[in-house]
Amino acid sequence: MGEKFDLIDNELHSINIRLNEPKKDSWLKKNVTLVISIVALISSIGFTVYNIRKEIVKDSATSKAKKSEQIVQLALKLTDLAEKNAKLAAENPNVDASQLSVLLNYQRMVYISEIMDLMKDAKEGFPPDIYALIGNELKLNGQFEDALTYYKLEMDNAHTAVSKVVANRDLGGIYGILNSSFHNKDSSDYYWAESIRYGNTFSGDQKFIINGYTYKLRAGDEFYQGRTAFALQMIDSAKSQYQQLHENNMAKFSFLKMLDQMVEFNNKTDIKKLFFFLAGEWNTVPGSRAKAQFHFSQNPNGWYCYFEMYAGRNICCSLSGPIVSSSADHFTFSLQGIKKLDYPTQDGDRMKVSGSIRIFQNGSGCESLKIIFNELNGNKKEFVVCKNE
């Protein structure tokens, strides 16, 4: 289309030069009819070019509006997905919960991928809560670097005090993740402080609720990362905000009780802190006798594990399943899948297999895990795995 515009412009320019050359009076007098025709042609071409460009602008605006509408619809589907899944499980008790979990996670990532594709070519920004939604889903799936990209876009498009509070919370949280490649305590502290600064622009109960929730979120992050002393400071800061709420505010008691429950939960067990780090891919450490890979993801029904074991470079066993229990020192996933037989039978070289994995902390931190695989009617295998960054 751009080449057509250039061609038309060149033709118009050429005609205009010929008409305005000096000493052409006699030619003009002899060719009045031709001149009138040329002027009419120029006018016609001019209006045609104008209308074409007008349609392009109109089509571009329509396309942007359609993309925005599609993104909004996909975002609504994403937020409704968990509720619909829970309702389906409640109304159909015979449905396999693990299959529902797999389906839910697949649908989540399909919606996220579609939204991201629609946003790729957009030159203008979208509402910040759309970017936050994508960032939260990617963070939940252990894709921290991709999540950071969308949290930055959230900040770029945050133009109100409320949206700036939320965007700074998100950036403060993700920069504080210890096992991410971009962990930066100074950046984390800065964005958390900015969130409180914007929260202080409000007044009355609204300010106390906004800042109280900011401190609560940070306390949760600190608890999960093992920084208990600082987490308790954040709990105290959150309490000081909620305690300033009017006595007739019905939410005051609920907020304070919620903080006490956070402290109680943290005091019960350290193993559950691993959930904060679990999402993503874990591989056996170099030099391990048995090579395996584990991928953990979370959805509203709980945690889900995909487990592959290798013989050389080939997969010899592939299982998946949901978390089924947790104790003071480990949690357990129930798995089902297929394994390749060393000695093929008349039914083939593969068979169904069931088992469970138990996950323990490997030492005092969360840098590595000890995982024990108990195959039903089979051998027990033990792995030490590290997070794949």
N, C-alpha and C positions, 0 to 999 in steps of 0.2 A: 504493500500500500504506500510506503514511503517513496518508492521509486516512481510510482504513478504521480504522486504529488510533485516530485522534482521535474518530471517530464512536462506536466501542465504548466508549472511555473516558468520553465525555460521557453516554452512556446509563447506564453503571454509576454515574456520579456522581449523576445525576438520581434513580435508584432509591434510592440510599443516602440522599439528602436526605429523600425522602418517608418512608422507613422510620424515620428518626430524628427526625422532627418531634415536638415536645412535645404532650401531650394527645391522643395517638393510641391510647391503651390500648384503648378500646372498639372502635375500627376493627380493631386487630390481633386481638382476641378473636373478632370476627365473621368474619375472613378468614384464619384459620389456614392453610387449604389453599392459598390464594393466596400467602401469605407463603412457605410451603414451596416452592412452585413457583418463586417469584422467586429464592429462595436457590439453588435447583438451577440456575436459568438463569444466575445470576451465576457460580456455580462453573464451569458449562460454558463460558461465554464466557471466563472467566479462563484456563482450561486451553487453550482454542483459541488465544487471543492468545499465550500462552507458547509453544505448539508452533509457531505461525507464525514468531515471532521466532527460535526455536531453529533452524528450517529455513533462515531467511535467513542466520543466522550460519554455519550449516553449508555452505550453498551458496557463500557468500563465501569461506570457507576453501578449499573444493574448487576454486573458480575460481582463487584465488591459487596453489594447488598445481599446477593444470593449466598456468597461465601460466608458472610457474617451470620446469616440466618441458619445455614447448615451447621456452623460451629456452635451456635447457641443450642440447636436441637441435639447435637451430639453430646454437648456438655450436660444437658438435662437427662439424656439417656444414661450417661455415666453415673450421675448422682442418684438416679432411680434404680440402678442395677442392683446394688446391695440390698435395698429394701425388697425388690421383687424376688431376689434369690432367697432371702430369709423367709418370705411369705410362701414361696413354693415349697421349701423344705418343711415348713410347719404344716402346710395343708396336705403334704404327701409324705407321710412318715416312712413309706417303703422305698423312697428314692434314695439311691446311694449318695451320701453326703460328699464323698470324695470326688465323684463324677461331677456333681454340681460345682464343687470347688474349682475343678479344672476348667469347666465351662465358663464360670464367672471370670476367672483370671484371663482366659482367652478373649472373652468379650471386652473386658477392660482394655486390654492392649490393642484390640482392633479399633475401638473408639478413639483411644489416644493417638494411634497412628494416623487415623483419618483426620483428626483435628490438626495434627502437626503438618500433614500434607497440604491441607487447605490454607494454613498460615504461611507456607513457604514463600509464595509469590506476593504476599501482601506487603505493600510499601507503608501503609498506615498501620498504626497500632490497634490492638483490640483491648477490651476492658481488662484491667489487671487481674480480676478474679479468674479469668479464663487461663491466663499464664500460670497463676498459682495452682489451679486445678491440675494442670499438666505436670507442673513441678512436683506437687505432692504425690501424684501417682508414680512418677519416675523415681522419686526418692523412696517410696514404699517398695519399689521393685529393685532397689539397690543400685540404680543408675544415677549415681550422685552427680557426675559431671554434666550429664544432660539436664538433670534437675536444676543445677546451678544456672545453666544458660537461660532457662525459662523463669527462674526467680529474678534474674537480672532484667529480663523483659518486663516482668511484673513491676519492678521498681521504675523502669523507664516510662511506664504508662500509668503510674500511680499519681493522680493529680489532686486527690482529696486527702484530708488529714487521716481519715479512717483507712484508706487504701495504703497510705504511707506507713501507718502503724503495722499493718499486716505484712507488707512487703519487707520492712526492716526485720520483723520477727522471722520471716522465712530465711532471709539471708544470714541473720545471726545464728539461726539453728544449723544451717547446712555448713557454714564455715567452721562450726564447732565440732563437726563429726571427726573423731580422731582417726578413723581408718580410711579417710578420703585423701586423695592425692593433693588436694588444695587446702587441707586443714590449716587454719590461721587464727590463733587465739585473739590477736589484736583486732582483726577484722570482725570476728564474732562479737567481741566486747563492744566494738563501735556500733554495729547495727542493733544490738540489743538496747544500747543506750539511746540510739536515735528513736527506737520504737517508743521508749518511755517519754522522750522529749516531745514527740508528736502527741502522745497520750495526754500530756500535761496541757495541751491546747484546749482540751475539753473542760467541762466544769461539773461539779456536783457528783451524783452517783454514777453518771456516765464515765467520768474520768476514773473513778475508783474501780469500776468494773473492768474497763479497758486495761489499765495498768496492772490490776490484780491478775488478770488472765495472762498478761505478758510475763510477769514473774513466775506464774504457775508453769507456763510452757517451758521456760528456761530451767526451772527446777526439775522438771521431768527429764530434760536432756541431760542435765548434770547427774542425776541419779543413775540413769542408764549407762553413763560413761564412767561410773565409779567414783565421781568426785562428790562424795556424800556431804562433806563439810560445807562446800560452796552451795550445794543443792539445798541444804537446810537454811542457809542464809536467804536464798531466793524464796523459800517457803515462808520465812518470817516477813520478808518484804511483801509478799502477796497477802499475808494475813493483815499486815498493817493497812493495806489498801481496803480490803473487804470490811475490816472492823470500822471503817469510817462511813460505811453505808448507813442510811437512815434505819432506825429500828423497825419501821413499818415496811421496809423492803423485804419481801418474802424470800428473795434469793440469797440474802445475807447468810442465813444459817446453812444453806446448801453449799455455798462456796467454801465456808470455813470447814465444814465436815469433809468436803472433797479433799482439802489440803491435808487433813489429819489422816485420811485413808491413803494418800500417797506416801506419807511417812511410814505408816503401818505396813504397807506393801513392801517398801524398801527394806524394812527391818526383818521381814520374814525370810527372805532368801536372796542370794546373790545370783543364782543360776538364771533367774528370769531377766536379768539385765542383758543377757546375751541376745535376747530378742531384738534389741536395738541394732545389733551388729549383724544379725543372722542373714538378712536379705542379700541375695547375690550368689555368686559362684565360689565354691571352695574346692581346692585340689590337694591331693596328697603331697606331702613335702618331698623334695628331691631325695633319692636314695631309698624310698619306701619299697618294701618287698612286693606289696600289692598296690597297683595304681587304680585310683578311683576319683570320681568327680561328683560333687553334690551341689545342687542348685535349690536354694530356699526362697520362697516367695510368700507373701501374706495377702489375705483377702478377709472380708468380714466374717467368714466362718472359721478363721484361724490360719495356721501355717501349713504349707504344703512343701513336700520334698520330691525332687527328681534325682535319682541315684543311678550312676553308671559305673560299672567296674570293667577293667580292661585286662586283656591278655595280649601283651605286646602293644600294638597299635589298634587292635580290634576290640570292639565292645563285646564282652562275653556275658554281661548281665545288665539288664535295664529294668528298674523298678520305680514306682512312684506311689505317693499316698500322703494322707494328712497326719497332723500331730494328734495323738490320742491321750497323752497324759504328761504330767510334769511332777517332779518331786523336789526335795530340797537340794539335790546335787545333779540331777539330769532331767532331760525330757525325752519322750519316746514318740517315734513316728511308726505307723503301720504301713507296710509297703506290699505291693503286688506288681508282678511283671513277668518278664521272659528271660530265660538264660539259655546259653548255648551249651550243649552236652559235649563232654570230651569223647564219649563213645556213642555215636548215633544209634538209635533204636529203629524199629520198623515204623514208628510214628514220625520219624524225622530226627533232626539234630537239635531241636529246640523244645523246651517244655515250660509250662507255667510254673512260677515260683512265688512264694510268699515269705515274708519275714518282717523284721523290725530293726530299726536302728535306735540306739541310745546315744545321746550327745552329752558330753561332759566338758567342763572347762579343762583346758590343758595348761595347768599352772594357775597363777593368780589373775592373769589378764585375759583379754579376748583376742589376742593375736593369732592363736591357734586353738583347735578343738580336738578332743579325742572322741572318735565315733566307733561304736561297736555294732557290727552287723550280725544279727542272729537269723540265719536262714532256717525256715521251718523244715525239720527233718534233714538239716544239713549242717555244715561247719560254721563255726563262729570266726569272724574276721575282724581285726582291729586296725583302724586308720588314724593317723595324725594328719590333719588338714589345715591349710592356711587360706586366707581370703585371696581371691584372684582380683587384683586391683586393675 
